[in-house]
Amino acid sequence: MSISGTSAAAAAVLLLGLVGGPPAFAENGETGLEWRGEATLGGRLYDYAPPFETDDLTPFLDKYRYTDKRDGDDPAWFVDLFHFDLGQARDDDTYLWRFERWSWNWINQHGELDVDWRGLQADLDYLWYRSDELRVFPQDTMGFFPTDPDGFATVYNPDTDPDNPLGADRRLFLRRAGVDGEIRLRPDSFGWELPVLSQAQVYSGYQTRKGYRQDRFLLDTRENLGGEATARFRGNRRELDQHVTTVGGGGVVAPWDLFTGAFDVNFRAFRENAPVVTLADLRNRDPDIGSGFTAAADSRALFFVPDTDRISGSLDLSRRFAGAIVTAGFSGSHLEQAGRRAPLQELLDLDDAEVTTWTAQAAFDAPLFRSAALNGSFKYQGRRNGFDEDQMARVAPTTGQVDPFYKSRDEMDGRIEATVRPAVGSLVGVGYHFLWVDRGLLYADPPGTIQPEQSVIDEKSQHHTIYVRGRTRIRRWLQLRGELGYEWAPEVAYARDLTTSVYFEGWSTLTLPGAIPASLSAFGHIRSGENDDGIRFVGLDESRTKTFERTEWQYGITLHGRPCEPVSLYGTFVQSNDEQIFPHLRSDDPRFLAPDVDFFVDSSLGMESDVKTLQIGGNWQVTPALDTRLSSGLTWTEVNFAGDNPRTKPNGNQITTGLVLDRLNEIRARILTVEAGIGYQVLPGLRFDFDYRFEHYEDRAPQPRLDPLPQSSRVHVYSLSVTTDLNLLGGG
C-alpha cells in the first residue's frame, strides 16, 4: 500500500471511532451539536523543462514540495486528499471534536485531532515529511570540473560515480515522521475547587528522522596521498537514524489572587542509531587516504552526533498593581551527553560533555499620569559549557587549533522607554537599550594552538541604542509611524560588528478618497554604520585592524483597490540593498603558529546585493458560482563582490583575490512565477477548482561558475480538485 493509501486508511479508522464517540459526550451535557466537514480530492501534474525532467534532478527544483517520479513516471504526478476536515460544532461555532489533515504531495502530510469537552482539551498531531538536498560539486577558479590543481576551489564526494553524481542510490534526503499530543484540564469546569491550581497539562511526542546528509571536511596533508591541495577536500554521505522522545507537563496557578503563574517542566531524549564514521572507515573505501597513523588519528569521528538527555523548565509570573503590569520569569535547561560516546572520547577517556543555560527576566508597563507611561525590561542569560579543562591538551590537534574553547557566556539585555500621547491616535516615545556580553574563551597551551592575539573573537562586547519613535493618525485616512535611532558600541566581539550606526524606519497607510475603494501603504528603513576600531590582529611587525563599513536599505509599496464590486486588485514592489566594504586580511602563516604570524592586507573588497520583487494579482467573482484568480511575481537578484568598485581598487589596480571572488561568486538571476485559477460552485456543497502555476528560474551570471550543474529551470504545475461538504450526516 502506498504512503498516501496508508494515511487515508488510518484516517478512516480514526474517524470511524470518533463517529461512535460523540453520543457519549452528548449524554454529559453536550447538546445542539452539528456535523461540519469538508474534503478536497485533487491531483497535480508537474511538467519540467530539460534538464530537470530526469528522475535524478526532479526533486531538487523544489525541495519543500517533493515531486518524486515514482517508478520513472513522466511527467511526475500525484492524487490525494489535499485537505480533509470533519468534526462536530456547537451553536457558538466551537468544536466538540475536529480532525483535519493536509497533504502537499505523496510524502508530505500533516494531521490534527482536537477534542474540547467541558474543561478537558486534548490535541493529537502527526507529521510525515520528506525533503531532498542537492550535493555540492564546485568547480575551481580556473573553470574546470573536476578542479584543476591550480584552482582555488575543492573536490567533494569521491564516493560518487562521476558519470552519475546524482544517482538515485546516492541521494541526500531526510524523512521525518512524528506524533505528539497534549491534554489540558481546568478543574473548576468539573466542579473541583482547588485554591491554587487553575489549569494542568501533560504532553509527549516522538519523532524519527532518517536519511542521508553530505559532510564536507578537509584532510590533513599527511592524510592525503593524492598530493594536490584540492584533493584534500572530501565529502561523505552520512546516514541519519535519529529518534527524539519528549515528555512534559505544567500548569497555571493563581495562589490567593496574589499573582498568576505558568510553569512547565519537560524531558527530551535524543538518540542516533546510525553508524559512526571514522578516518579509518574512510580509508577502507578511499585509496587516497594514507595509513600508518596513531590510534587517536584513526579514531577521529567525522561529524559525530552524541546521544543527549535534556531537562528544562520555566516559570512565568505576572501581576497588576493599580494599573501597572509587572511580569517576571525564569527558565533553565541542562543538556548532557548520554548513551554512545565518540571513539576518540573512549580512547582518551574524556568526560561526557554537558551544557547548562538559564534566563531570568522582568518587565513592567506603568502609567505615569493620564497621557504618559513608562515601560522597561531586563533579561539576564547565562551559559556554561561543562568539560574538564585539564583535558584540553589531549584533544588539541598537533597540526593546529584555530579556535578557542567557548567555556561560558553571560549576557545582560535592558531597555527603558517613556511614552506620551499628545492627542487621540498619536504617540511619542523615547527609549534606551543596551546589550552587554561576556564570553569565557579558553586557549590551549602553545605550540600548535591559536592565542588571544591572533583570535578573531574578543571576549567582551557592549552595544547601546537611543531612539525616538512616534505614530499619528490624520483624519482617519492617513496613518504614519516612524523610529529614528543612534547606536554605538565601545567594545565589539567580531570584526563585522558596527561601532557606530544610525537608522530610520518608517511606515504609512493611506486610504485614498474617491468612488473606488483603495488603500496605499509603504514602508522603508535605512541603516548605515562602520567599524573603524574593531578587531585588531597582532603580527610580528605590526598590528592590523579589520575595518568595516555597511549601508543597508529597503522600501516597499503596496496598493489595494476594488474598481468594481466583483473585482479586487493588488500590487506590491519591494527593493532591498546591502553594500559592505572591508579589507581582506591574510596571514603569512596559519594563525595557530603564533606568535610567528604576520598579517597583511591582501585587498580591499566590497560586497553588494540588490533584490527587487514585483507582485501583481487580482480576483474576479464573475457570477455567484464562478470565480477566477490571477497573480504573477517577478524577482531580480544581483549579488557580487565589488571587485570593480573604485573604492576597492588600491591605486586603480584590481587585486587577484577580488577578481576571483567577483567572477565566481556573482549571483545574477531572474525568477518569474505566474499563477491562475478558476473555481465553480456546482452545488451548495460541491465545488471544482483548476489551478495552473508556472515557475521560471533564469541564471544570468557569467560562466564559469563554482557549481557545474545547470541553474536555469522551468516547470509547469497543473492542479485539479473537487471539494465537497461533509455535512450530510445531519445534526448531533
C-alpha positions in Angstrom: 0.0 0.0 0.0 1.3 3.5 -0.8 2.1 6.1 1.9 -1.0 8.0 0.8 -3.2 5.0 1.0 -1.8 4.1 4.4 -2.6 7.5 5.8 -6.0 7.6 4.3 -6.8 4.2 5.8 -5.5 5.3 9.2 -7.7 8.5 9.0 -10.7 6.4 8.1 -10.2 4.1 11.1 -9.8 7.1 13.4 -12.9 8.8 12.1 -15.0 5.6 12.5 -14.0 5.5 16.1 -14.9 9.2 16.5 -18.3 8.8 14.9 -19.2 6.5 17.7 -17.8 8.8 20.4 -19.9 12.0 20.2 -23.2 10.5 21.6 -21.3 9.7 24.9 -20.3 13.4 25.0 -23.9 14.5 24.4 -25.0 12.4 27.4 -22.8 14.6 29.6 -24.3 17.9 28.7 -23.2 18.5 25.1 -26.3 19.4 23.1 -27.0 21.2 19.9 -24.2 19.6 18.0 -23.9 19.9 14.3 -21.7 17.9 11.9 -19.4 20.0 9.8 -16.8 18.9 7.3 -15.1 19.4 4.0 -13.0 17.2 1.8 -10.9 18.3 -1.2 -9.7 15.5 -3.5 -7.2 16.6 -6.1 -4.3 15.7 -8.4 -1.2 17.6 -9.6 0.9 17.1 -12.6 4.5 18.5 -12.9 5.9 19.2 -16.3 9.7 20.0 -16.0 11.8 21.5 -18.8 15.2 19.9 -19.5 17.4 19.0 -17.8 15.3 18.8 -14.6 12.8 16.4 -16.2 15.1 13.5 -15.3 14.4 11.3 -12.3 17.7 12.3 -10.7 17.2 16.1 -10.8 13.4 16.5 -10.5 13.3 16.6 -6.6 15.9 19.3 -6.4 13.9 22.0 -8.2 11.5 22.4 -5.3 12.8 20.6 -2.2 9.8 21.5 0.0 7.2 20.2 -2.3 8.7 16.8 -3.1 7.8 15.5 -6.6 9.3 12.1 -6.6 8.9 10.5 -10.0 7.7 7.1 -8.7 8.8 4.2 -10.9 10.1 6.6 -13.5 6.7 8.2 -14.3 7.0 11.0 -16.8 5.7 13.5 -16.0 5.6 13.5 -12.2 2.1 13.4 -10.7 0.1 12.5 -7.6 -3.5 12.2 -6.5 -4.6 12.6 -2.9 -6.9 14.4 -0.4 -5.4 17.9 -0.5 -7.5 18.8 2.6 -9.9 16.9 4.9 -11.8 18.4 7.7 -14.6 16.8 9.8 -16.0 17.5 13.3 -19.0 18.4 15.4 -19.6 22.0 16.3 -21.7 23.7 18.9 -24.1 26.6 18.4 -21.4 29.1 19.3 -19.2 27.6 16.4 -16.7 26.0 18.8 -15.9 22.3 18.2 -16.5 19.4 20.4 -14.1 17.4 18.3 -12.4 18.0 15.0 -10.0 16.1 12.7 -8.1 18.0 10.0 -5.5 16.7 7.5 -3.4 18.5 4.9 -1.4 16.7 2.1 1.1 18.6 -0.1 2.2 15.6 -2.2 2.8 11.8 -1.9 5.0 12.1 1.2 4.5 15.4 3.0 1.3 15.5 5.1 0.1 16.8 8.5 -2.9 15.9 10.6 -4.5 17.3 13.8 -7.2 15.9 16.1 -8.7 18.2 18.7 -11.2 17.4 21.4 -12.7 20.1 23.7 -15.2 18.6 26.3 -16.1 20.8 29.3 -12.8 21.6 31.0 -10.9 18.9 29.2 -8.9 19.6 26.0 -6.9 17.0 24.1 -4.7 17.6 20.9 -3.1 14.9 18.8 -0.8 15.8 15.8 1.1 13.8 13.3 3.6 14.7 10.6 5.1 12.9 7.7 7.7 14.9 5.8 10.5 14.5 3.3 13.0 16.9 1.8 15.8 16.5 -0.7 19.1 18.2 -0.6 21.4 18.9 -3.5 25.1 17.8 -3.2 27.9 20.3 -3.6 30.0 19.9 -6.7 32.1 23.1 -7.0 34.4 23.9 -10.0 37.7 25.5 -9.4 38.6 29.1 -10.1 40.1 28.1 -13.4 36.6 26.9 -14.5 37.3 23.2 -14.6 35.3 20.3 -13.2 36.8 18.3 -11.5 39.0 21.0 -10.2 42.4 21.8 -11.7 45.4 21.7 -9.3 46.0 25.4 -9.8 42.4 26.3 -8.8 41.3 27.7 -5.5 38.2 25.6 -5.0 37.7 21.9 -4.0 36.7 18.4 -4.9 34.0 16.7 -2.9 32.5 13.2 -2.8 34.9 10.6 -4.0 32.2 8.1 -3.0 30.1 9.0 -6.1 30.2 8.0 -9.7 31.5 11.0 -11.8 29.2 9.9 -14.7 26.1 9.9 -12.4 26.8 12.0 -9.3 23.1 12.4 -8.6 22.1 8.8 -9.0 19.1 7.6 -7.0 21.2 5.4 -4.8 23.4 8.3 -3.8 20.7 10.9 -3.0 20.7 13.1 0.1 17.4 13.4 1.8 15.7 13.5 5.1 12.4 11.7 6.1 10.6 12.9 9.3 7.7 11.1 10.9 6.3 12.1 14.3 3.4 12.2 16.6 2.7 14.4 19.6 -0.2 15.0 21.9 -1.3 17.2 24.8 -4.0 17.1 27.4 -5.2 20.2 29.3 -7.6 20.1 32.3 -9.4 23.0 34.0 -10.5 21.6 37.4 -13.2 24.3 38.0 -15.1 23.1 34.9 -15.7 19.8 36.7 -16.7 21.4 40.0 -13.3 20.8 41.6 -12.5 23.8 43.8 -8.7 24.0 44.0 -7.3 27.1 45.8 -4.1 27.3 43.7 -4.2 25.3 40.5 -6.4 26.6 37.7 -5.1 24.5 34.8 -2.9 21.4 34.5 -1.4 19.9 31.3 0.7 17.0 30.2 2.2 16.3 26.8 4.5 14.0 25.0 5.9 13.4 21.5 8.0 11.1 19.4 9.8 11.8 16.1 12.1 9.8 13.8 14.5 11.4 11.3 16.1 9.1 8.7 18.0 9.7 5.6 21.4 10.9 4.4 23.4 14.2 4.6 26.6 15.4 3.0 29.5 16.0 5.3 32.3 18.2 4.0 35.7 18.1 5.6 39.5 18.8 5.0 42.1 16.1 5.2 45.4 16.7 6.8 48.3 17.0 4.4 49.7 13.7 5.8 46.3 12.0 5.4 46.2 12.9 1.7 48.2 10.8 -0.7 46.9 12.4 -3.8 49.4 15.2 -3.4 47.2 18.0 -4.9 45.9 20.6 -2.4 42.4 20.4 -3.9 42.3 16.6 -3.3 42.4 17.2 0.5 38.7 18.2 0.5 36.3 15.3 0.9 32.6 14.7 1.1 30.9 11.8 2.9 27.4 10.6 2.6 26.5 10.1 6.2 23.5 8.1 7.3 20.9 9.5 9.8 18.8 7.4 12.1 17.6 9.7 14.8 14.9 9.3 17.4 13.6 12.1 19.7 11.3 11.5 22.6 9.7 14.3 24.7 7.5 14.2 27.8 6.5 17.1 30.0 3.8 18.9 31.9 2.9 22.1 33.5 0.0 24.3 34.7 -1.3 27.7 35.6 -1.5 28.8 39.3 -3.2 31.8 40.9 -2.5 31.5 44.7 -5.0 33.6 46.6 -5.1 36.1 43.7 -1.6 37.3 44.6 -0.3 36.7 41.1 -0.8 34.5 38.1 1.9 32.0 37.3 2.5 29.5 34.5 5.1 26.7 34.9 6.4 24.0 32.6 8.9 21.1 33.0 9.9 18.7 30.3 12.4 16.0 29.4 13.8 15.2 26.0 16.0 12.3 24.9 17.8 12.2 21.6 19.3 9.0 20.2 21.3 8.5 17.0 21.4 4.9 15.8 23.4 5.4 12.6 26.9 4.0 12.5 29.8 6.3 13.4 32.2 7.1 10.6 35.9 7.4 11.4 39.0 8.2 9.4 39.9 4.5 9.4 36.4 3.8 7.9 37.0 6.3 5.1 40.4 4.7 4.3 38.7 1.4 3.5 36.9 3.0 0.6 39.2 5.8 -0.4 42.7 4.8 -1.5 43.9 8.4 -1.5 43.8 8.5 2.4 47.2 7.5 3.9 47.8 4.9 6.6 50.2 4.3 9.5 48.7 7.0 11.8 48.2 6.8 15.5 45.2 5.1 17.1 43.9 8.6 18.1 44.1 9.8 14.5 42.4 6.7 13.1 39.7 7.1 15.8 38.7 10.6 14.7 35.0 10.6 14.0 33.6 12.7 11.3 30.6 14.8 12.3 29.8 12.7 15.3 26.4 13.3 16.8 26.2 12.3 20.5 23.2 11.0 22.3 21.8 13.5 24.7 19.3 13.9 27.6 17.9 17.4 28.3 15.7 18.6 31.1 14.3 22.1 31.1 11.7 24.2 32.9 10.2 27.6 33.1 8.2 29.8 35.4 6.4 33.0 34.3 4.7 35.3 36.8 2.5 38.4 36.3 0.6 40.8 38.5 -1.3 44.1 38.1 -0.6 46.9 40.6 -3.0 49.9 40.3 -2.9 50.0 36.5 0.7 48.8 36.2 1.5 45.4 34.9 4.6 43.6 36.2 5.9 40.3 34.8 8.9 38.1 35.7 10.2 34.8 34.6 12.9 32.2 34.9 13.9 29.3 32.6 16.7 26.9 32.6 17.9 23.7 30.9 20.6 21.1 31.4 21.8 19.1 28.4 24.2 16.2 28.9 25.7 13.5 26.9 24.2 10.1 27.2 24.4 6.7 25.5 27.2 6.2 23.0 30.5 8.1 23.1 32.8 9.1 20.2 35.6 6.6 19.5 38.3 9.2 20.4 36.4 10.1 23.5 36.6 6.5 24.6 40.3 6.1 23.6 41.4 9.2 25.6 38.9 8.6 28.5 37.4 12.0 28.2 34.5 13.2 30.3 31.0 13.4 28.9 30.1 16.9 27.7 27.3 19.0 29.2 25.7 22.4 28.7 23.7 24.4 31.3 21.7 27.5 30.3 19.4 29.8 32.3 17.5 33.0 31.8 16.0 35.5 34.3 13.8 38.4 33.1 11.5 41.0 34.3 9.3 43.7 32.7 6.9 46.4 33.6 4.4 48.8 32.0 3.1 51.6 34.3 1.1 54.7 33.6 2.7 57.9 35.0 -0.4 60.2 34.5 -3.3 60.4 32.2 -1.4 60.6 28.9 2.1 59.3 29.7 3.6 55.9 30.6 6.9 54.2 31.4 7.9 50.7 30.4 11.0 48.7 30.6 12.5 45.2 30.7 15.7 43.4 31.8 17.0 40.0 30.9 20.0 38.0 32.0 21.2 34.9 30.2 23.9 32.5 31.3 25.5 29.5 29.7 28.1 27.1 31.0 29.8 24.5 28.8 30.9 21.8 31.1 34.2 20.0 30.4 37.4 19.3 32.2 40.0 22.0 31.3 42.8 19.5 32.1 41.7 17.5 29.1 42.3 20.3 26.6 45.9 19.2 25.9 44.7 15.7 25.0 42.1 16.9 22.4 44.1 19.8 20.8 45.4 18.6 17.4 49.1 18.7 16.9 48.6 20.3 13.5 47.0 23.4 14.9 43.9 24.5 16.7 42.4 27.6 15.1 39.5 28.3 17.5 39.4 28.9 21.3 37.1 26.8 23.6 33.8 28.5 24.5 33.7 28.0 28.2 30.9 30.3 29.2 28.7 33.2 28.1 26.9 35.9 30.2 24.6 38.4 28.6 22.5 41.3 30.0 19.9 43.0 27.9 17.9 46.0 29.1 15.5 48.6 27.8 13.5 51.5 29.2 11.1 53.8 27.3 8.8 56.7 28.2 5.8 57.5 26.0 3.3 60.3 25.9 0.0 60.7 23.9 -0.3 64.3 22.8 -3.6 63.7 21.0 -6.0 60.9 20.2 -4.4 58.4 17.9 -0.9 59.8 18.4 2.1 58.6 20.5 5.7 59.7 21.0 8.2 57.6 22.8 11.9 58.0 23.8 13.9 55.0 24.8 17.3 53.5 25.6 18.5 49.9 25.0 21.8 48.2 26.0 23.3 44.8 25.4 26.4 43.5 27.3 28.1 40.2 26.6 31.0 38.5 28.4 32.4 35.4 26.6 34.6 33.0 28.6 37.2 31.9 26.0 39.9 29.4 26.8 43.0 29.0 24.8 45.0 25.8 24.8 48.7 26.0 25.6 51.1 26.6 22.7 52.6 25.4 20.4 50.1 24.4 17.8 47.2 26.4 19.2 45.9 29.9 18.5 46.4 32.6 21.1 44.3 35.6 22.0 46.4 38.0 19.9 45.5 36.0 16.7 41.9 35.3 17.6 39.1 36.7 15.5 36.8 37.0 18.6 37.1 39.3 21.6 35.7 38.2 24.9 33.6 41.3 25.8 31.2 43.5 23.8 28.6 46.2 24.6 26.1 47.8 22.4 23.9 50.9 23.2 21.0 52.5 21.4 19.0 55.6 21.9 15.9 56.2 19.8 12.7 58.2 19.4 9.6 56.8 17.8 6.1 58.1 17.1 2.8 57.4 15.4 -0.1 59.6 14.4 -3.4 59.4 12.5 -4.7 62.2 10.3 -8.4 62.4 9.7 -8.8 58.6 9.7 -7.4 58.3 6.2 -3.6 58.7 6.8 -1.6 56.8 9.5 2.1 57.4 10.0 4.7 55.6 12.1 8.5 56.1 12.4 11.6 55.5 14.5 15.0 57.2 14.5 17.9 55.8 16.4 21.6 56.1 17.0 23.8 53.1 18.0 27.3 52.9 19.4 29.5 50.0 20.7 32.5 50.9 22.8 33.6 47.2 22.6 32.9 44.7 19.8 33.4 41.0 19.6 33.5 40.4 15.9 35.1 42.3 13.0 31.8 42.8 11.3 30.1 44.4 14.3 29.5 48.1 13.9 30.9 50.5 16.4 28.6 53.4 15.3 25.5 53.5 13.2 22.3 55.4 12.6 19.0 54.0 11.4 15.5 55.1 10.4 12.3 53.1 9.9 9.0 54.4 8.7 5.5 53.1 7.8 2.5 54.8 6.3 -1.0 53.8 5.3 -3.2 56.0 3.1 -6.9 55.3 2.4 -7.5 57.0 -0.9 -10.7 59.1 -1.1 -13.0 58.6 -4.1 -15.6 56.4 -5.6 -13.2 53.4 -6.0 -12.2 51.9 -2.6 -8.4 51.8 -2.5 -5.5 51.9 0.0 -1.8 52.6 -0.4 0.8 51.5 2.2 4.5 52.0 2.2 7.4 51.2 4.4 11.2 51.8 4.4 14.3 51.6 6.5 17.9 52.5 6.2 20.9 51.7 8.4 24.4 53.0 7.9 27.5 52.5 10.1 31.1 51.5 10.3 33.6 49.7 12.5 36.8 51.7 12.3 38.2 50.4 15.6 37.3 46.8 15.6 39.2 43.5 16.0 42.9 44.0 16.0 45.3 41.3 14.7 48.8 41.5 16.2 51.6 40.3 14.0 55.3 40.1 14.1 56.0 43.5 12.6 52.8 45.5 13.3 49.1 45.1 14.0 46.2 45.3 11.6 42.6 46.4 12.3 39.7 44.8 10.5 37.7 48.0 9.5 34.2 47.5 8.1 31.5 49.7 6.5 27.9 48.8 5.8 24.9 50.5 4.4 21.6 48.7 4.0 18.2 50.0 3.0 14.8 48.6 1.9 11.5 50.1 0.9 8.2 48.7 -0.3 4.9 50.0 -1.7 1.6 48.1 -1.8 -1.7 49.1 -3.5 -5.1 47.5 -2.9 -8.1 48.5 -4.9 -11.6 47.4 -5.9 -12.5 49.1 -9.2 -16.0 47.4 -9.1 -17.8 45.2 -6.6 -16.8 41.8 -8.1 -13.1 42.7 -8.8 -10.3 43.3 -6.4 -6.7 44.1 -7.4 -3.4 44.4 -5.7 0.2 45.2 -6.5 3.4 45.2 -4.4 7.0 46.3 -5.1 9.9 45.8 -2.7 13.6 46.6 -3.2 16.4 45.7 -0.7 20.1 46.7 -1.0 23.1 45.8 1.1 26.6 47.3 0.5 29.7 46.3 2.5 33.3 47.5 2.2 36.1 45.7 4.1 39.7 44.8 3.8 40.7 41.2 3.0 43.3 40.4 5.8 45.6 37.4 5.3 48.4 36.0 7.3 51.8 34.7 6.0 51.4 31.5 8.1 48.4 29.7 9.8 47.2 31.6 12.8 47.9 28.7 15.1 51.6 29.2 14.6 51.5 32.1 17.0 53.5 34.2 17.7 55.3 33.7 14.4 52.5 35.1 12.3 52.3 38.4 10.4 49.1 39.9 8.9 48.9 41.9 5.8 46.1 43.5 3.6 45.6 41.4 0.5 43.0 43.7 -1.0 40.1 46.0 -0.1 37.0 44.2 -1.1 33.3 45.0 -1.1 30.1 43.1 -1.4 26.8 44.4 -2.8 23.4 42.8 -3.1 20.3 44.2 -4.7 17.0 42.3 -4.8 13.8 43.7 -6.4 10.4 42.0 -6.3 7.2 42.9 -8.1 3.9 41.1 -7.4 0.6 41.9 -9.0 -2.7 40.0 -8.9 -6.4 40.1 -8.5 -9.7 38.2 -8.1 -12.9 38.4 -10.1 -16.2 37.0 -9.0 -17.7 36.5 -12.4 -21.0 35.1 -11.2 -22.2 33.9 -7.8 -21.0 30.4 -8.8 -17.9 31.3 -10.9 -14.7 33.0 -9.6 -11.3 33.5 -11.2 -7.9 34.5 -9.8 -4.6 35.6 -11.4 -1.3 36.6 -9.9 2.3 37.0 -11.1 5.6 37.6 -9.4 9.0 38.8 -10.8 12.2 38.9 -8.7 15.6 40.2 -9.8 18.6 39.3 -7.7 22.1 40.6 -8.1 24.9 39.8 -5.6 28.6 40.3 -6.3 31.9 41.1 -4.7 32.5 44.7 -5.8 35.9 44.0 -7.4 35.3 46.7 -10.0 34.3 49.3 -7.4 36.7 52.3 -7.4 36.5 52.3 -3.6 38.0 48.8 -3.6 40.9 49.4 -6.0 44.2 50.5 -4.4 45.9 52.7 -7.0 43.4 51.6 -9.6 44.7 48.0 -9.8 42.4 45.0 -9.4 43.7 42.6 -6.8 43.8 38.9 -7.7 41.6 37.7 -4.7 38.9 40.3 -5.6 38.9 39.3 -9.2 38.4 35.6 -8.4 35.6 36.3 -5.9 33.9 38.7 -8.2 33.9 36.3 -11.1 32.9 33.1 -9.4 30.6 34.3 -6.6 28.4 36.6 -8.6 24.6 35.9 -8.4 22.5 37.3 -11.2 19.1 35.7 -11.5 15.5 36.4 -12.6 12.6 34.4 -11.1 9.2 34.5 -12.7 6.1 32.9 -11.4 2.6 33.0 -12.8 -0.5 31.5 -11.1 -4.0 31.3 -12.4 -7.1 29.6 -11.2 -10.8 29.2 -11.8 -13.4 27.8 -9.4 -17.0 26.8 -10.0 -19.6 26.1 -7.3 -21.7 23.4 -9.0 -24.0 22.8 -5.9 -24.1 24.4 -2.5 -21.9 21.5 -1.2 -19.9 20.8 -4.4 -17.1 22.9 -5.9 -14.5 22.3 -8.7 -11.1 24.1 -9.0 -8.5 24.2 -11.6 -5.1 25.9 -10.9 -2.0 26.5 -13.0 1.4 27.6 -11.9 4.5 28.4 -14.0 8.0 28.9 -12.5 11.0 30.1 -14.4 14.4 30.5 -12.8 16.9 32.1 -15.2 20.5 32.2 -14.2 22.1 35.2 -15.8 25.5 35.1 -14.1 28.6 34.7 -16.4 30.3 31.4 -16.7 32.3 29.6 -15.4 30.6 29.1 -12.1 31.6 27.2 -8.9 28.6 24.8 -9.4 28.8 22.7 -12.6 25.1 21.8 -12.5 22.8 23.9 -14.7 20.9 26.6 -12.8 18.2 27.8 -15.2 15.0 25.7 -14.9 11.3 25.8 -15.8 8.3 23.9 -14.5 4.5 23.9 -15.2 2.2 22.6 -12.4 -1.4 21.7 -13.1 -3.9 21.0 -10.3 -7.5 19.8 -10.5 -9.5 19.4 -7.3 -13.1 18.8 -6.2 -14.3 20.0 -2.8 -17.5 18.7 -1.1 -19.2 19.4 2.2 -19.4 16.6 4.7 -22.4 18.0 6.5 -24.7 15.3 5.1 -24.6 13.3 8.3 -27.2 15.5 9.9 -27.3 17.1 13.4 -26.0 15.5 16.6 
